[in-house]
């Protein structure tokens, strides 16, 4: 176990964790590297090259905008979404940006930002990944002074070329209950008589120097951010940006449920769909969201959280403990996918995004409802089993069609998987570890044009909406 809950769940902005949050973090890190090496004042210009999926769908995903903001020194978790358009307008109007907020350099997207659509990674001698980017700083004589390659590996995570090829065993974190597989997670929890949630809580507490209160407060902050995002998505009308003229539907659907829902026995499932779509409409608009585990799948986890709080009976104080169990358990499942497979749509398709979020939410819901560790594992397995092979083929490179509806479908599947696992008493044939391995192999076997390139599937066959 080498990933923290607070790395898997990150507060950021839409529309994409791998194509917006990751590139912004990479640009921000590149600038901070110049500062730490005392090279910022020597930098006269910067060149950025985007490769593969970042080049093919980057404009639709806001990668170009993210790069500019990162070079300004902005970070996804702290930037004010309301200030983004003004900052970008200033750069594009003047042809200059303040590198790191201090050093003014010329920067136009035509001359400084290059989309290498025919290359899936920067160099044939490095490990391949479809989301590669290269940042190069030049001095006044146009001599390169820093040249750095980053990969956006899904969920807003980034690594340098050196980090990606290094031995992972040299950098593993020390926690009281490490695990590298679901089988090891279950065995360790049984050995110490812990729920999965309490096991993860102990690990996260160790990572925060023994401060359990800080872990709990951090999780509740994530949940509050998700609730705020959901509320904005339900209250905000209009057309989503990007040119597809997709109208926000969550507000209208919510109004219908508020007036007619009491007559419909399936209204709770409709609310789950509305909550998931509300979040992803906010994401598509570039709003503040929580990566869970990606932006494209950011609606599933909050939708199931709302379902638990609104439709499951119980005292409010006990439900808060249930929400904590929900996030802690979902994180354990997400960590297994992150470390043993992938959460990148560009690498394994949408099964690695909505599929993983569905699996996390299903297992987390079982934990919130007081299910056993075995039922948690079973629910997570069922949820992924029925997302295997799902492609990532966004129309126009935008995180809108089919992404928004797909979150609603993933959230409903999560509830079904949780209920199936809790009604089962005789065990199950397939393990979560087997499903994770299958998902990863399926993703590797999938043709690259079905993995966030917008070169096939819906993106090819439905050009206009």
C-alpha positions as CSV (number, residue, x, y, z in Angstrom):
1,X,0.0,0.0,0.0
2,X,1.7,3.2,-1.2
3,X,-1.3,5.5,-1.9
4,X,-3.1,7.6,0.6
5,X,-6.9,8.2,0.7
6,X,-6.2,11.9,0.3
7,X,-4.2,11.2,-2.9
8,X,-7.0,9.1,-4.3
9,X,-9.7,11.7,-3.4
10,X,-8.4,15.1,-4.4
11,X,-10.2,18.5,-4.5
12,X,-9.6,20.0,-8.0
13,X,-11.4,21.4,-11.0
14,X,-13.1,19.8,-14.1
15,X,-13.4,18.5,-16.6
16,X,-10.7,15.7,-16.4
17,X,-8.3,14.4,-13.7
18,X,-5.9,13.0,-16.2
19,X,-6.2,15.8,-18.9
20,X,-6.8,18.8,-16.7
21,X,-5.7,18.2,-13.1
22,X,-2.7,16.1,-14.0
23,X,-1.3,18.6,-16.6
24,X,-1.9,21.6,-14.3
25,X,0.0,19.8,-11.5
26,X,2.8,19.0,-13.9
27,X,3.1,22.5,-15.1
28,X,2.9,23.8,-11.5
29,X,5.6,21.3,-10.4
30,X,7.8,22.3,-13.4
31,X,7.7,25.9,-12.4
32,X,8.4,25.1,-8.7
33,X,11.4,23.1,-9.9
34,X,12.7,26.1,-11.8
35,X,12.3,28.2,-8.6
36,X,14.1,25.6,-6.4
37,X,17.0,25.5,-8.9
38,X,17.2,29.3,-9.0
39,X,16.5,29.2,-12.7
40,X,13.3,31.2,-12.9
41,X,15.0,34.5,-13.5
42,X,17.1,32.9,-16.3
43,X,14.1,31.5,-18.1
44,X,13.2,33.5,-21.2
45,X,10.7,31.1,-22.7
46,X,9.0,27.8,-22.2
47,X,8.0,25.2,-24.7
48,X,5.3,22.5,-23.9
49,X,4.8,19.3,-26.0
50,X,1.7,17.1,-25.4
51,X,1.6,13.6,-26.7
52,X,-0.9,10.9,-27.5
53,X,-4.3,11.2,-25.8
54,X,-3.3,14.6,-24.3
55,X,-2.8,15.9,-27.8
56,X,-5.8,14.1,-29.3
57,X,-8.4,15.1,-26.8
58,X,-6.6,17.8,-24.8
59,X,-8.4,20.8,-26.2
60,X,-11.8,19.2,-25.4
61,X,-10.6,18.3,-21.9
62,X,-9.1,21.7,-21.2
63,X,-5.5,20.5,-21.2
64,X,-4.3,23.7,-22.9
65,X,-6.1,25.8,-20.2
66,X,-4.6,23.7,-17.4
67,X,-1.1,24.1,-18.7
68,X,-1.4,27.9,-18.8
69,X,-2.8,28.0,-15.3
70,X,-0.1,25.7,-14.0
71,X,2.7,27.8,-15.5
72,X,1.2,30.8,-13.7
73,X,1.8,28.8,-10.5
74,X,-1.8,27.9,-9.9
75,X,-2.8,24.5,-8.4
76,X,-6.1,22.6,-9.0
77,X,-7.0,22.4,-5.3
78,X,-6.5,26.1,-4.6
79,X,-7.4,28.0,-7.8
80,X,-10.7,30.0,-7.8
81,X,-12.7,28.6,-10.7
82,X,-14.4,32.0,-11.1
83,X,-11.0,33.6,-11.9
84,X,-9.9,31.1,-14.5
85,X,-11.4,32.8,-17.6
86,X,-10.0,36.2,-16.7
87,X,-6.5,34.8,-16.2
88,X,-6.6,32.9,-19.5
89,X,-8.1,36.0,-21.4
90,X,-5.2,38.1,-20.1
91,X,-2.6,35.6,-21.4
92,X,-4.2,35.3,-24.8
93,X,-4.7,39.0,-25.2
94,X,-1.1,39.9,-24.3
95,X,0.8,36.9,-25.6
96,X,2.6,36.8,-22.2
97,X,2.3,35.0,-18.9
98,X,3.9,35.5,-15.5
99,X,5.8,32.3,-15.0
100,X,5.2,31.2,-11.4
101,X,3.3,34.5,-10.9
102,X,6.6,36.5,-11.1
103,X,8.7,36.1,-14.3
104,X,7.0,37.6,-17.4
105,X,7.7,35.5,-20.6
106,X,6.2,35.4,-24.1
107,X,3.7,32.5,-24.5
108,X,1.3,31.9,-27.3
109,X,-0.3,28.6,-27.8
110,X,0.5,28.6,-31.5
111,X,4.3,28.9,-30.9
112,X,4.7,27.5,-27.4
113,X,2.2,24.6,-27.0
114,X,2.5,21.7,-29.4
115,X,0.1,18.8,-29.9
116,X,2.1,15.7,-31.0
117,X,-1.0,13.7,-32.0
118,X,1.0,11.0,-33.8
119,X,3.2,10.1,-30.8
120,X,1.9,8.2,-27.7
121,X,5.0,9.0,-25.5
122,X,7.9,11.4,-25.8
123,X,10.7,9.1,-26.6
124,X,11.1,5.5,-27.8
125,X,13.6,4.8,-25.1
126,X,11.3,5.5,-22.1
127,X,8.3,3.5,-20.7
128,X,5.2,4.0,-22.9
129,X,2.1,5.8,-21.6
130,X,-0.5,7.6,-23.6
131,X,-0.5,10.8,-21.5
132,X,3.0,12.1,-21.8
133,X,4.1,15.8,-21.8
134,X,7.5,17.6,-22.0
135,X,8.3,21.0,-20.5
136,X,11.4,22.8,-21.7
137,X,12.8,26.1,-20.4
138,X,15.1,28.2,-22.5
139,X,17.4,31.1,-21.6
140,X,17.8,34.3,-23.5
141,X,20.1,32.7,-26.0
142,X,17.5,30.0,-26.7
143,X,19.6,27.3,-25.0
144,X,17.7,24.7,-23.1
145,X,18.3,24.9,-19.3
146,X,15.7,22.4,-18.0
147,X,13.9,19.6,-19.9
148,X,11.4,17.5,-18.0
149,X,9.0,14.8,-19.0
150,X,5.9,14.0,-17.0
151,X,3.2,11.4,-17.3
152,X,-0.4,11.9,-16.2
153,X,-1.2,8.4,-15.1
154,X,-4.9,8.8,-14.1
155,X,-6.8,10.4,-11.2
156,X,-4.7,13.5,-11.3
157,X,-1.5,11.5,-10.4
158,X,1.7,12.6,-12.2
159,X,5.1,11.1,-12.3
160,X,8.3,12.1,-14.0
161,X,10.2,9.9,-16.4
162,X,12.7,9.0,-13.7
163,X,10.0,8.3,-11.1
164,X,8.1,6.0,-13.5
165,X,11.0,3.8,-14.3
166,X,12.4,3.7,-10.7
167,X,12.0,0.6,-8.5
168,X,8.8,1.1,-6.6
169,X,10.1,-1.0,-3.7
170,X,12.5,1.7,-2.7
171,X,9.7,4.2,-2.0
172,X,7.0,2.3,-0.2
173,X,5.4,4.0,2.8
174,X,5.5,2.6,6.3
175,X,2.1,1.9,7.7
176,X,0.9,-0.5,10.4
177,X,-1.2,-2.7,8.0
178,X,0.3,-2.7,4.5
179,X,-1.5,-4.6,1.8
180,X,-0.9,-5.2,-1.9
181,X,-3.9,-7.4,-2.8
182,X,-7.5,-7.8,-1.7
183,X,-6.6,-11.3,-0.3
184,X,-3.9,-9.7,1.8
185,X,-6.2,-6.9,2.9
186,X,-8.8,-9.4,4.1
187,X,-6.2,-11.6,5.8
188,X,-4.6,-8.7,7.6
189,X,-8.0,-7.3,8.7
190,X,-9.0,-10.8,10.1
191,X,-5.6,-11.2,11.8
192,X,-6.0,-8.0,13.7
193,X,-9.8,-8.2,14.1
194,X,-10.4,-5.0,12.1
195,X,-12.9,-3.9,9.6
196,X,-11.5,-2.7,6.4
197,X,-12.4,0.8,7.3
198,X,-10.6,0.7,10.6
199,X,-7.6,-0.8,9.0
200,X,-7.4,2.0,6.5
201,X,-8.0,4.5,9.3
202,X,-5.0,3.2,11.2
203,X,-2.9,3.5,8.1
204,X,-4.0,7.0,7.3
205,X,-3.5,8.0,10.9
206,X,0.1,6.8,10.7
207,X,0.7,8.8,7.5
208,X,-0.5,11.9,9.4
209,X,1.8,11.4,12.3
210,X,-0.8,9.7,14.5
211,X,-3.5,12.4,14.2
212,X,-6.7,10.4,13.7
213,X,-8.8,13.5,14.2
214,X,-7.1,15.1,11.2
215,X,-8.0,12.0,9.1
216,X,-11.6,12.2,10.1
217,X,-11.8,16.0,9.5
218,X,-10.1,15.6,6.1
219,X,-12.7,13.0,5.0
220,X,-15.6,15.1,6.1
221,X,-14.1,18.1,4.2
222,X,-14.1,15.9,1.1
223,X,-17.7,14.9,1.7
224,X,-18.7,18.6,2.3
225,X,-17.0,19.6,-1.0
226,X,-18.9,16.8,-2.8
227,X,-22.2,18.0,-1.3
228,X,-21.5,21.6,-2.4
229,X,-20.7,20.4,-5.9
230,X,-23.9,18.4,-6.0
231,X,-26.0,21.3,-4.9
232,X,-24.4,23.6,-7.5
233,X,-25.1,21.0,-10.2
234,X,-28.7,20.8,-9.2
235,X,-29.2,24.6,-9.0
236,X,-27.3,25.7,-12.1
237,X,-29.1,25.7,-15.5
238,X,-27.7,26.3,-18.9
239,X,-25.6,24.9,-21.8
240,X,-22.3,23.2,-21.0
241,X,-19.2,24.7,-22.7
242,X,-17.4,23.0,-25.6
243,X,-19.6,23.3,-28.6
244,X,-21.8,20.2,-28.3
245,X,-24.7,22.3,-26.9
246,X,-25.4,19.8,-24.2
247,X,-28.0,21.2,-21.8
248,X,-27.7,20.6,-18.1
249,X,-30.4,18.1,-17.1
250,X,-29.9,17.6,-13.4
251,X,-31.9,20.7,-12.4
252,X,-35.0,19.7,-14.4
253,X,-34.8,16.1,-13.3
254,X,-34.5,17.2,-9.6
255,X,-37.5,19.5,-9.9
256,X,-39.6,16.7,-11.3
257,X,-38.6,14.4,-8.5
258,X,-39.4,17.0,-5.9
259,X,-42.9,17.4,-7.2
260,X,-43.7,13.9,-8.3
261,X,-41.2,11.6,-6.6
262,X,-43.4,10.7,-3.6
263,X,-45.7,8.8,-6.0
264,X,-42.9,6.7,-7.5
265,X,-41.4,3.7,-5.6
266,X,-38.2,3.9,-7.8
267,X,-37.6,7.6,-7.0
268,X,-34.6,6.8,-4.8
269,X,-32.8,5.3,-7.8
270,X,-33.8,8.4,-9.9
271,X,-32.3,10.6,-7.2
272,X,-29.1,8.6,-7.4
273,X,-28.9,9.3,-11.1
274,X,-29.6,13.0,-10.6
275,X,-26.9,13.4,-8.0
276,X,-24.4,11.6,-10.1
277,X,-25.3,13.7,-13.2
278,X,-25.3,17.0,-11.2
279,X,-21.7,16.4,-10.2
280,X,-20.5,15.5,-13.6
281,X,-22.3,18.4,-15.2
282,X,-20.4,20.6,-12.8
283,X,-17.3,18.8,-13.8
284,X,-18.0,19.3,-17.5
285,X,-18.4,23.0,-16.8
286,X,-14.9,23.2,-15.2
287,X,-16.3,23.6,-11.6
288,X,-14.9,22.4,-8.3
289,X,-15.1,18.7,-7.9
290,X,-13.5,15.9,-5.9
291,X,-11.5,13.4,-8.0
292,X,-13.0,10.1,-7.0
293,X,-10.9,8.3,-8.3
294,X,-11.0,10.4,-11.5
295,X,-12.9,13.5,-12.6
296,X,-14.7,11.6,-15.4
297,X,-16.1,9.3,-12.7
298,X,-16.5,11.9,-10.0
299,X,-20.3,11.6,-9.7
300,X,-20.5,8.0,-8.5
301,X,-19.0,8.3,-5.0
302,X,-21.0,11.4,-4.0
303,X,-24.3,10.0,-5.4
304,X,-24.0,6.8,-3.3
305,X,-23.1,9.0,-0.3
306,X,-26.2,11.0,-0.8
307,X,-28.3,7.8,-1.2
308,X,-26.9,6.5,2.1
309,X,-27.6,9.8,4.0
310,X,-31.1,10.4,2.6
311,X,-32.7,7.0,2.1
312,X,-31.1,4.7,4.8
313,X,-32.8,5.0,8.1
314,X,-30.7,5.9,11.2
315,X,-29.6,8.6,13.5
316,X,-27.6,11.5,11.9
317,X,-24.6,10.9,14.3
318,X,-24.4,7.3,13.3
319,X,-24.7,8.2,9.7
320,X,-21.6,10.4,10.0
321,X,-19.7,7.3,11.2
322,X,-21.2,5.5,8.2
323,X,-19.9,8.1,5.8
324,X,-16.4,7.7,7.3
325,X,-16.6,4.0,6.9
326,X,-17.8,4.5,3.3
327,X,-14.9,6.7,2.3
328,X,-12.2,4.6,4.1
329,X,-13.4,1.4,2.6
330,X,-13.9,2.9,-0.9
331,X,-10.3,4.1,-0.6
332,X,-9.0,0.7,0.1
333,X,-10.6,-0.7,-3.0
334,X,-9.5,2.3,-5.1
335,X,-5.9,1.8,-3.9
336,X,-6.0,-1.8,-5.1
337,X,-7.0,-0.7,-8.6
338,X,-4.5,2.2,-8.6
339,X,-1.5,0.0,-7.5
340,X,-2.4,-3.2,-9.4
341,X,-4.0,-2.0,-12.5
342,X,-4.9,1.5,-13.7
343,X,-7.5,4.3,-13.1
344,X,-6.6,6.0,-16.4
345,X,-9.2,6.0,-19.2
346,X,-6.4,6.6,-21.7
347,X,-4.7,3.5,-20.5
348,X,-7.5,1.0,-19.9
349,X,-10.7,2.6,-21.0
350,X,-13.7,3.8,-18.9
351,X,-13.7,0.5,-17.0
352,X,-10.7,2.1,-15.2
353,X,-12.7,5.2,-14.3
354,X,-16.5,4.7,-13.9
355,X,-15.9,1.0,-13.5
356,X,-13.5,1.5,-10.6
357,X,-15.7,4.2,-9.0
358,X,-18.6,1.8,-9.2
359,X,-16.5,-0.9,-7.5
360,X,-15.3,1.5,-4.8
361,X,-18.8,2.8,-4.1
362,X,-20.3,-0.7,-4.0
363,X,-17.8,-1.9,-1.4
364,X,-18.0,1.4,0.5
365,X,-21.8,1.2,0.7
366,X,-21.6,-2.3,2.2
367,X,-19.3,-1.0,4.9
368,X,-21.5,2.0,5.6
369,X,-24.4,-0.4,6.0
370,X,-22.5,-2.5,8.5
371,X,-21.6,-5.4,6.2
372,X,-18.7,-7.8,6.6
373,X,-15.3,-7.5,5.1
374,X,-16.1,-10.5,2.8
375,X,-19.3,-8.7,1.6
376,X,-17.3,-5.6,0.9
377,X,-14.9,-7.6,-1.3
378,X,-17.8,-9.4,-3.0
379,X,-19.6,-6.1,-3.8
380,X,-16.5,-4.6,-5.3
381,X,-16.0,-7.7,-7.4
382,X,-19.6,-7.7,-8.7
383,X,-19.5,-4.1,-9.6
384,X,-16.3,-4.3,-11.7
385,X,-17.4,-7.6,-13.2
386,X,-20.2,-5.8,-15.0
387,X,-18.1,-2.9,-16.2
388,X,-15.4,-5.0,-17.9
389,X,-14.5,-3.8,-21.4
390,X,-16.1,-0.4,-21.1
391,X,-14.5,1.9,-23.6
392,X,-13.6,5.6,-23.3
393,X,-14.8,7.3,-26.4
394,X,-16.0,10.8,-25.5
395,X,-17.6,12.7,-28.3
396,X,-15.6,15.8,-29.3
397,X,-13.0,14.9,-26.6
398,X,-15.4,16.5,-24.0
399,X,-16.3,14.9,-20.7
400,X,-20.0,15.1,-21.5
401,X,-21.3,12.3,-23.8
402,X,-21.4,9.5,-22.7
403,X,-19.6,10.4,-19.5
404,X,-22.4,12.3,-17.6
405,X,-25.1,9.6,-18.0
406,X,-22.5,6.9,-17.5
407,X,-21.9,8.2,-13.9
408,X,-25.6,7.7,-13.2
409,X,-25.6,4.2,-14.5
410,X,-22.4,3.4,-12.5
411,X,-24.0,4.7,-9.3
412,X,-27.1,2.5,-9.8
413,X,-24.9,-0.5,-10.5
414,X,-23.1,0.1,-7.3
415,X,-26.3,-0.1,-5.2
416,X,-27.2,-3.3,-7.0
417,X,-23.8,-4.9,-6.4
418,X,-24.0,-3.9,-2.7
419,X,-27.4,-5.4,-2.3
420,X,-26.5,-8.6,-4.1
421,X,-23.4,-9.2,-2.0
422,X,-25.3,-8.6,1.3
423,X,-28.0,-11.0,0.3
424,X,-25.5,-13.7,-0.6
425,X,-24.7,-16.3,2.1
426,X,-22.7,-19.0,0.2
427,X,-19.7,-17.2,-1.0
428,X,-18.7,-16.5,-4.6
429,X,-16.5,-17.9,-7.3
430,X,-14.5,-14.9,-8.5
431,X,-12.2,-12.8,-6.3
432,X,-11.7,-9.1,-6.4
433,X,-8.0,-9.7,-7.2
434,X,-9.0,-11.8,-10.2
435,X,-11.4,-9.1,-11.4
436,X,-8.7,-6.4,-11.0
437,X,-6.2,-8.5,-13.0
438,X,-8.9,-9.2,-15.7
439,X,-9.8,-5.5,-16.0
440,X,-6.1,-4.5,-16.5
441,X,-5.5,-7.2,-19.1
442,X,-8.7,-6.2,-20.9
443,X,-7.6,-2.6,-20.9
444,X,-4.2,-3.5,-22.3
445,X,-5.8,-5.6,-25.0
446,X,-8.2,-2.8,-26.0
447,X,-7.3,-1.0,-29.2
448,X,-5.9,2.4,-28.3
449,X,-8.5,4.3,-30.4
450,X,-11.1,3.2,-27.9
451,X,-9.1,4.7,-25.0
452,X,-9.7,8.5,-24.7
453,X,-8.5,9.3,-28.2
454,X,-12.0,10.1,-29.6
455,X,-10.9,8.2,-32.7
456,X,-13.6,5.4,-32.5
457,X,-16.9,4.4,-30.9
458,X,-19.4,7.1,-30.2
459,X,-16.9,9.8,-30.9
460,X,-16.5,8.6,-34.5
461,X,-20.1,7.5,-35.2
462,X,-22.0,10.4,-33.6
463,X,-20.2,13.5,-34.7
464,X,-22.9,16.0,-34.0
465,X,-25.4,16.1,-31.1
